[in-house]
Amino acid sequence: MDNVVDLSPYMNHAPYTVRDVAPISRTFRQFRYLGLRHLPIVNSRNIIVGILTRKNLTPEALEEVLATKSPEELRVLATRMSTAPDVDVVRRLTMVGRPVL
C-alpha cells in the first residue's frame, strides 16, 4: 500500500541556504539575524549536501568536529580561510591544539 502525503503546503519553496564552503561566522550570523532553526547546505550546483542546526554551531560541537580532523584536512580548511578569512575558525583550530598551516 503506497500512501502519499503532500507536504508542499508546509514547505518553504525558497529557503535560505548556505554554500558548503561558506565561513562559519557568516553562517552563524544567518542563524542569529534571521532566527533560523535549520539551514540547508548546498554545493556549487545548488544541490543539498547537508543541513545545519543551531546545535551544530555551538563552540563544543565545532571543537569536537575540528578535533577529529587530520592535519591535512586542517590545512585545507586554513587554505579556504585564506580566501575567506574567518577569525572564529582560526581561534577554534588553535584551541584544539592543532597547527593551522
FIGULUM-940949 format. One line per 5 residues: number of its first residue (from 1); their letters; for each residue x, y, z of N, C-alpha, C, CB. Coordinates in steps of 0.1 Angstrom, whole numbers. Glycine has a CB too. Layout:
NUM) A) X,Y,Z,X,Y,Z,X,Y,Z,X,Y,Z; ...
***
This chain:
1) MDNVV) 8,-12,0,0,0,0,9,12,0,-9,0,12; 8,21,-10,16,33,-11,8,45,-8,22,34,-26; 9,50,4,2,62,9,12,73,7,-2,61,23; 6,84,1,14,96,-2,8,108,5,15,99,-17; 17,115,12,12,127,19,18,139,12,16,127,34
6) DLSPY) 11,149,7,16,161,1,20,171,12,5,167,-9; 33,173,13,38,182,23,41,196,17,51,177,29; 38,198,4,42,211,-2,35,223,4,38,210,-17; 23,221,10,17,233,17,25,238,29,3,230,21; 33,229,35,41,232,47,55,235,44,40,220,56
11) MNHAP) 59,234,31,73,237,27,76,251,25,77,228,15; 88,255,27,93,268,22,99,266,9,103,275,33; 93,271,-2,98,268,-15,110,276,-19,87,270,-25; 114,286,-11,126,294,-14,133,296,-1,122,308,-20; 139,286,5,145,287,18,159,294,17,147,273,24
16) YTVRD) 163,299,29,177,304,30,186,292,29,179,313,43; 197,293,22,207,283,22,221,288,24,207,275,8; 231,280,26,244,284,28,253,274,19,249,283,43; 263,280,13,272,272,5,281,263,14,281,280,-4; 285,252,9,293,242,17,307,248,20,295,229,9
21) VAPIS) 311,259,14,324,265,16,323,278,23,332,267,3; 311,282,28,309,295,35,316,295,48,294,297,37; 321,307,52,327,308,65,317,306,77,333,322,67; 322,300,87,313,297,99,307,310,104,321,289,110; 315,320,105,310,333,110,298,338,102,321,344,111
26) RTFRQ) 298,337,89,287,341,81,274,332,84,290,341,66; 277,320,85,266,310,88,260,313,101,271,296,87; 268,316,111,263,319,124,254,332,124,275,321,134; 259,342,116,251,354,115,238,352,109,259,365,107; 237,343,99,224,340,93,215,334,103,226,330,81
31) FRYLG) 220,325,111,211,319,121,206,329,131,219,308,129; 216,338,135,212,348,146,203,358,141,225,354,151; 206,365,129,198,376,124,185,371,119,206,383,114; 184,360,113,171,355,107,163,346,116,174,348,94; 169,343,128,161,334,137,159,320,132,148,341,141
36) LRHLP) 168,315,124,166,302,118,168,290,128,176,300,107; 162,279,126,164,267,133,173,257,125,151,260,138; 171,257,112,178,248,103,182,256,91,168,236,99; 193,251,85,198,258,73,204,248,64,209,269,77; 198,246,52,203,236,42,217,241,37,193,234,31
41) IVNSR) 226,231,35,239,234,30,238,229,15,250,226,38; 243,237,6,242,234,-8,256,235,-14,233,243,-16; 259,227,-25,272,227,-31,271,237,-43,276,213,-37; 282,238,-51,282,247,-62,271,246,-72,296,247,-69; 265,234,-73,254,231,-82,241,233,-76,255,217,-88
46) NIIVG) 241,239,-64,228,242,-56,221,229,-52,219,251,-64; 228,218,-50,222,206,-46,225,204,-31,229,193,-53; 215,201,-23,216,200,-9,226,188,-5,202,197,-2; 236,192,3,246,182,7,245,180,22,259,186,3; 237,188,29,236,186,44,226,196,49,249,188,50
51) ILTRK) 225,196,63,217,206,69,223,209,83,202,200,72; 223,222,86,229,226,99,217,230,108,238,239,97; 220,228,121,211,232,131,218,241,141,204,220,139; 211,248,149,218,257,159,228,249,167,207,264,168; 224,237,171,233,229,179,246,226,173,226,216,183
56) NLTPE) 247,225,159,259,223,152,269,234,153,256,220,138; 264,246,157,273,258,157,277,262,171,266,269,151; 274,254,181,279,257,195,294,255,195,272,248,205; 301,262,204,316,260,204,320,246,207,321,269,215; 312,239,215,316,225,219,314,216,206,306,220,230
61) ALEEV) 304,218,198,302,210,186,313,212,176,288,212,180; 316,225,174,327,229,165,340,223,169,328,244,163; 344,224,182,356,219,187,357,203,185,358,222,201; 346,197,188,345,182,186,348,178,171,332,177,190; 342,185,162,344,183,148,359,185,144,335,191,139
66) LATKS) 364,197,148,378,200,145,388,191,151,381,215,149; 385,185,163,394,176,169,395,163,161,389,173,183; 386,160,153,386,147,145,393,149,132,372,142,143; 397,161,128,403,164,115,418,161,115,401,179,111; 422,156,104,437,153,103,444,166,100,439,142,92
71) PEELR) 457,166,101,465,178,98,463,182,84,480,176,100; 461,173,75,459,176,60,445,183,59,459,164,52; 435,178,65,422,184,64,422,198,70,411,176,72; 430,200,81,431,213,87,438,223,78,438,213,100; 448,218,70,455,226,61,445,231,50,467,219,54
76) VLATR) 436,222,45,426,226,35,417,236,41,418,213,31; 413,235,53,404,245,60,411,258,60,400,240,74; 424,258,64,432,270,65,433,277,52,446,268,71; 435,269,41,436,274,28,423,281,24,439,263,17; 412,275,27,399,281,24,397,294,31,387,271,27
81) MSTAP) 402,294,44,401,306,52,409,317,46,404,303,66; 420,314,39,428,325,34,421,332,23,442,319,29; 411,326,16,404,333,6,391,339,12,400,323,-5; 386,334,23,375,339,30,378,339,45,362,332,27; 386,348,51,390,347,65,379,346,75,399,359,68
86) DVDVV) 381,337,84,371,335,95,379,334,108,363,322,92; 379,345,115,387,345,128,383,335,138,386,359,134; 369,332,139,364,323,148,370,309,145,349,323,148; 370,305,133,376,292,129,390,291,133,373,289,114; 398,301,130,412,301,133,414,299,148,419,314,128
91) RRLTM) 406,306,156,407,305,171,404,291,175,397,316,177; 393,285,170,389,272,174,400,262,169,376,268,168; 406,263,158,416,254,153,428,254,163,421,258,139; 431,266,167,443,266,177,439,262,191,449,281,177; 426,263,194,422,259,208,422,244,209,407,264,210
96) VGRPV) 420,237,198,421,222,199,435,217,198,412,216,189; 445,226,198,459,222,198,464,217,185,460,211,209; 458,220,174,462,216,161,469,228,154,451,210,153; 479,226,147,485,237,140,477,242,128,499,233,135; 477,254,125,470,260,114,480,263,103,461,272,117
101) L) 483,253,95,493,255,84,488,253,71,505,247,87
***
